[in-house]
Every structure is written in structure tokens, then in C-alpha cells.
Amino acid sequence: MTPMTYKGYAARIEYSDEDECFVGHIAGISDIVGFHGDSVEEIRAAFHEAVDHYLEACAARNVPPNKPYSGKIMVRVSPELHARVAMIASARGVSLNALATEALEHTAQS
């Protein structure tokens, strides 16, 4: 499933049975920015409006907006696991980064 994106930001959207509408937040930033809509079209428009408003508000306050995910992940694993996966990557002729990316992509598609 591909997330809804706009200007480099991704939306996290859920359905609220209590409110009988879709409720969303900008994902991957520490600031809390929410939006809602009754249909896919409405939630998409509300998401775009929320991102635009967030960026405008940050500019007006002269504060840099939170950046979405950078693509860099720091993962701590045991030395034994590190050694095993490094050997697997070497045996496959790929970098440890490429092996980790493959594993993460596989997990994300599940």
C-alpha cells in the first residue's frame, strides 16, 4: 500500500467510527498536524491544505519545518547478528546497506 504524499510529506490516515470520517496526521514529523475528511477526495484536499498551512505557519514564525524521514536509519543489533548479516551480504556480493534495504522493502510489502 502506497501512502498519500504531498511536497515530500506522507499522511497517516485512519477511519474514526465515532466521528464517521477519515482522520489524518502528517507522518514522520514531531509537530502535530491533523486534518479530516468524509471521502478520499476530501481527505486528500485536507492533507494538501494542512501541509501548505504548516509550511506557511513555519515560514511566518521564521522556524524551519520538521523534515519528513531522511532515509537514514540507525539500528542497534548484537555483534553476533551484525557479523552474520555482514557475512550474508558479502556472500551475495552486496553491501550490508543493500541487504538491509532489501529486508525492509520485503517487510514493507507484507
C-alpha positions in Angstrom: 0.0 0.0 0.0 1.4 3.4 -1.0 0.9 6.3 1.4 -0.7 9.5 0.4 2.2 12.0 -0.2 2.4 15.8 -0.9 5.5 18.0 -1.0 7.6 15.2 0.5 5.3 14.6 3.4 3.3 11.5 4.0 -0.2 11.1 5.6 -1.2 8.7 8.3 -4.9 8.2 7.8 -7.4 6.2 9.9 -11.2 6.0 9.9 -13.0 7.3 13.0 -16.2 5.4 13.6 -17.1 7.8 16.4 -16.7 10.8 14.1 -17.8 8.9 11.0 -14.9 10.4 8.9 -11.3 9.9 8.0 -8.8 11.5 10.4 -5.2 12.1 9.4 -1.9 13.4 10.6 1.3 14.3 8.8 3.6 11.3 9.4 7.2 11.4 10.3 7.5 14.8 11.9 7.5 15.7 15.6 5.0 18.6 15.1 1.4 17.5 15.3 -0.6 18.5 12.2 -4.0 16.9 11.8 -6.8 17.0 9.2 -10.0 15.2 8.4 -12.5 14.5 5.5 -15.5 12.4 4.7 -14.2 10.9 1.4 -10.9 10.1 -0.2 -11.1 13.3 -2.2 -11.8 15.4 0.9 -9.1 13.8 3.0 -6.6 14.4 0.1 -7.6 18.0 -0.2 -7.4 18.5 3.6 -4.0 16.8 3.7 -2.7 19.2 1.0 -4.2 22.2 2.8 -2.7 21.0 6.1 0.8 20.7 4.6 0.6 24.1 2.9 -0.7 25.7 6.1 2.0 24.0 8.2 4.8 25.3 5.8 3.3 28.8 5.7 3.0 28.9 9.6 6.6 27.8 9.9 7.7 30.5 7.5 5.7 33.2 9.3 7.3 32.2 12.6 10.7 32.0 10.9 11.1 28.4 12.1 12.3 25.6 9.9 9.6 23.0 9.3 10.2 19.5 10.5 11.5 17.4 7.7 9.9 14.1 6.8 12.0 10.9 7.1 15.6 11.4 5.9 16.1 7.8 4.7 18.8 7.2 7.3 18.2 4.6 10.0 20.4 3.8 12.9 19.8 0.3 14.1 21.5 -1.4 17.1 21.9 -5.1 16.9 24.0 -7.6 18.7 27.6 -8.1 17.5 26.7 -11.7 16.6 23.8 -10.7 14.3 25.9 -7.9 12.8 28.6 -10.4 11.9 26.1 -13.0 10.5 24.3 -10.5 8.2 27.6 -8.9 7.1 28.8 -12.4 6.0 25.5 -13.0 4.2 25.8 -9.6 2.4 29.4 -10.4 1.4 28.5 -13.8 0.1 25.7 -12.3 -2.0 28.1 -9.6 -3.3 26.1 -6.7 -1.9 26.6 -4.1 0.8 25.2 -4.5 4.2 23.1 -1.4 3.5 21.7 -3.1 0.3 20.8 -6.2 2.3 19.1 -4.2 5.0 17.1 -2.2 2.4 16.0 -5.5 0.7 14.8 -6.9 4.0 13.0 -3.6 4.9 11.3 -3.5 1.5 10.2 -7.1 1.9 8.7 -6.3 5.3 7.0 -3.1 4.0 5.3 -5.1 1.2 3.9 -7.7 3.6 
